[in-house]
Amino acid sequence: MEETKGLLEKIRNHDKVCIALNENCAVPLPDDVIQVLRKPHRLSFYYFQYLEQGTASFKIDLKEFTINSGELAFGLPNQIVTKLPYDKNMPQYALSFDEHTLTLLPGPYPFLVNPFNVNSIAFDAASRKRVKNLLSGLFQLLHSPGKQKKAEVILAHLHTLLTEYNTAYFEQYQGQEINANSKFSKYVAFKLAVESNLTEQHDVQSIAEKLALTSSTLYAIVKEHAGISPKEWITNRLMLEAQRKLQYSSISVKELAYDLGFNDPGYFSRLFKKSTGKSVSRYLADLRDLSQN
């Protein structure tokens, strides 16, 4: 199995937003990237492939499925993806972006929690046209000659596109039941338990008890589906929320720490830097730079 850490940096199409979009395989990929993508690979970013016409098959986390015209296959970070052989000449779009790009969007987009444990989305005739137009427009923005388009324009298009994906996902799968006894359902329940009281300082043991699990069983389930421990997942989710708040509101570090349930702003600041690789002040400076590019 191939790892994809650092791969998106090699194919990104914007200096400020870590995003890559290919239309009908028109943009050649580096040979080393192609070699990774031809084999089973563990995603370190979000991946979406929309098929305008034709048929393509995938295997994601050992589950094989096929998409047809007007359908989307998607993979989430830490999932293992295998693209089965298909006709590269089919009209299609391949979109990828990283977790940091997600923090720059107004979200959240609940389908990225993937509560129904599926990796494909179908669209009706009207939404197909909108999705096609959005992808085509975003591709033109990212690949137009001359000075690159402002990051806020790219992010606005991406937000609208993910909103379309989110709406179609729940319209398609909302009526389905999740096996209450499955490990995946417990993983979803864990994430929902965190989301429902996000600003509380969560105790993993308490969440495990609410889910009728031992802490070690919860650890194993979260580790299997997310690749990290429950505590790390909670921390990452809080840091994601912190980045969103910094992006969309004017707030001091102390206020932000308290809003997210931290009693010690200094500890929050250290955790933020450990998680993002940047201090809050550096992160804010980069946001200002992002808006001025």
DAZIHU-V786928 format. One record per residue. RES is the residue in one small letter. BURIAL is # if it has 16 or more other ideal C-beta (glycine too) atoms within 10 Angstrom, else .. Layout:
res=RES burial=BURIAL
res=RES burial=BURIAL
This chain:
res=m burial=.
res=e burial=.
res=e burial=.
res=t burial=#
res=k burial=.
res=g burial=.
res=l burial=#
res=l burial=#
res=e burial=.
res=k burial=.
res=i burial=#
res=r burial=#
res=n burial=#
res=h burial=#
res=d burial=.
res=k burial=#
res=v burial=#
res=c burial=#
res=i burial=#
res=a burial=#
res=l burial=#
res=n burial=#
res=e burial=#
res=n burial=.
res=c burial=.
res=a burial=.
res=v burial=.
res=p burial=.
res=l burial=#
res=p burial=.
res=d burial=.
res=d burial=.
res=v burial=#
res=i burial=.
res=q burial=.
res=v burial=#
res=l burial=#
res=r burial=.
res=k burial=.
res=p burial=.
res=h burial=#
res=r burial=#
res=l burial=#
res=s burial=#
res=f burial=#
res=y burial=#
res=y burial=#
res=f burial=#
res=q burial=#
res=y burial=#
res=l burial=#
res=e burial=#
res=q burial=.
res=g burial=.
res=t burial=.
res=a burial=#
res=s burial=.
res=f burial=#
res=k burial=.
res=i burial=#
res=d burial=#
res=l burial=.
res=k burial=.
res=e burial=.
res=f burial=.
res=t burial=.
res=i burial=#
res=n burial=.
res=s burial=.
res=g burial=#
res=e burial=#
res=l burial=#
res=a burial=#
res=f burial=#
res=g burial=#
res=l burial=#
res=p burial=#
res=n burial=.
res=q burial=#
res=i burial=.
res=v burial=#
res=t burial=#
res=k burial=#
res=l burial=.
res=p burial=.
res=y burial=#
res=d burial=.
res=k burial=.
res=n burial=.
res=m burial=.
res=p burial=.
res=q burial=#
res=y burial=#
res=a burial=#
res=l burial=#
res=s burial=#
res=f burial=#
res=d burial=#
res=e burial=#
res=h burial=.
res=t burial=#
res=l burial=#
res=t burial=#
res=l burial=#
res=l burial=#
res=p burial=.
res=g burial=.
res=p burial=.
res=y burial=#
res=p burial=.
res=f burial=#
res=l burial=#
res=v burial=.
res=n burial=#
res=p burial=#
res=f burial=#
res=n burial=#
res=v burial=#
res=n burial=#
res=s burial=#
res=i burial=#
res=a burial=#
res=f burial=#
res=d burial=.
res=a burial=.
res=a burial=.
res=s burial=#
res=r burial=#
res=k burial=.
res=r burial=.
res=v burial=#
res=k burial=#
res=n burial=.
res=l burial=#
res=l burial=#
res=s burial=.
res=g burial=.
res=l burial=#
res=f burial=#
res=q burial=.
res=l burial=#
res=l burial=#
res=h burial=#
res=s burial=.
res=p burial=.
res=g burial=.
res=k burial=.
res=q burial=#
res=k burial=#
res=k burial=#
res=a burial=#
res=e burial=.
res=v burial=.
res=i burial=#
res=l burial=#
res=a burial=.
res=h burial=#
res=l burial=#
res=h burial=.
res=t burial=.
res=l burial=#
res=l burial=#
res=t burial=#
res=e burial=#
res=y burial=#
res=n burial=#
res=t burial=.
res=a burial=#
res=y burial=#
res=f burial=.
res=e burial=.
res=q burial=#
res=y burial=#
res=q burial=.
res=g burial=.
res=q burial=.
res=e burial=.
res=i burial=.
res=n burial=.
res=a burial=.
res=n burial=.
res=s burial=.
res=k burial=.
res=f burial=#
res=s burial=#
res=k burial=#
res=y burial=#
res=v burial=#
res=a burial=#
res=f burial=#
res=k burial=#
res=l burial=.
res=a burial=#
res=v burial=#
res=e burial=.
res=s burial=.
res=n burial=.
res=l burial=.
res=t burial=.
res=e burial=.
res=q burial=.
res=h burial=#
res=d burial=.
res=v burial=#
res=q burial=.
res=s burial=.
res=i burial=#
res=a burial=#
res=e burial=.
res=k burial=.
res=l burial=#
res=a burial=.
res=l burial=#
res=t burial=.
res=s burial=.
res=s burial=.
res=t burial=.
res=l burial=#
res=y burial=#
res=a burial=.
res=i burial=#
res=v burial=#
res=k burial=.
res=e burial=.
res=h burial=#
res=a burial=#
res=g burial=.
res=i burial=.
res=s burial=.
res=p burial=#
res=k burial=.
res=e burial=.
res=w burial=#
res=i burial=#
res=t burial=#
res=n burial=.
res=r burial=.
res=l burial=#
res=m burial=#
res=l burial=#
res=e burial=#
res=a burial=#
res=q burial=#
res=r burial=#
res=k burial=#
res=l burial=#
res=q burial=#
res=y burial=.
res=s burial=.
res=s burial=.
res=i burial=.
res=s burial=.
res=v burial=#
res=k burial=.
res=e burial=.
res=l burial=#
res=a burial=#
res=y burial=#
res=d burial=.
res=l burial=#
res=g burial=.
res=f burial=#
res=n burial=.
res=d burial=.
res=p burial=#
res=g burial=.
res=y burial=.
res=f burial=#
res=s burial=#
res=r burial=.
res=l burial=#
res=f burial=#
res=k burial=.
res=k burial=.
res=s burial=#
res=t burial=#
res=g burial=.
res=k burial=.
res=s burial=.
res=v burial=#
res=s burial=.
res=r burial=.
res=y burial=#
res=l burial=.
res=a burial=.
res=d burial=.
res=l burial=.
res=r burial=.
res=d burial=.
res=l burial=#
res=s burial=.
res=q burial=.
res=n burial=.
